[in-house]
Amino acid sequence: MRYAHEVGKVREAEHALMARLPEGTLMQRAAAGLASVCARLLPTVYGARVVLLVGGGDNGGDALYAAPGWPGGAPA
């Protein structure tokens, strides 16, 4: 079963954390989670080619933070 959180409650929790943490911390945490999930989905990580289709907004920022940490370096 999948669970979803109400947008207003998520935003409220994010704002409370962003007020206490250094700038970019939440996005870096989300990026690490994204990279971890992607790595589990691939048969091999090192040397794998990954395409990021990045839109505007915070989710796009998560992907951009995740890309440089990918094994083999940042995308071209």
N, C-alpha and C positions, 0 to 999 in steps of 0.2 A: 504494500500500500504506500502511496506517496502522500506526503503532507505538504500543505502550503500555508504560508503565513500571510496575514493581512498586511497589505502595503503600508498602511499608516503605522502599524506597530513596528514593522521593519525599519521604516524611516526614522521613527522615534528612537529606536535602539541604536541605529547608526549615528544619529546626531549626538546622542549622549556619549558614545564611544569616541567619535571624532573630536569632541571637545576635550577629551582627556589624553588622547594618543597623538604622537607626532604625525604630521601631515603625510598622507599616502600609506599609512600603516594598514588600514582596512583593505585598500586596493591591492597591496602587496600580499596580504593573507589570502585574498580571493584568487590572486594570480597563482600562488603556490598550490592552492587546491585545484585550480583549472589544469595546471601542468601535471599534477599528480594523476588526475583522472585520465587525461590524454595519454600519459605514459602507460597506464594500465590497459588502455584500449588497443595499443599498438603491439604487434608481435615483437618488435625490437625498437629501442629508442634511439640509441646512438646511430647517427647517419640517416635517420628517418627524415623524410621531407614532410613538413607540416605547412599547410596554407591557413592563414588567418584572414577571415573575412570580417573586418572590423567596422562597425558602425559607430555612430555618435553615442554619447552617454557613458555611464559608469561601466556597463558590461564591456564596451569596446576598450575602455581603459584597462580593465582586468586583463584582457587579451594582450594588450601592448606591454603591460608589466610582465606577463608570463613569457613572452617571446625571447627576451635577452637571456633568461635563465635556462632556456632549453639547451640540452647537451649539443655541443657543436657551435653554439653562439647564436647571435641575433640573426634574424632573417635579412635577406638582401632587399 
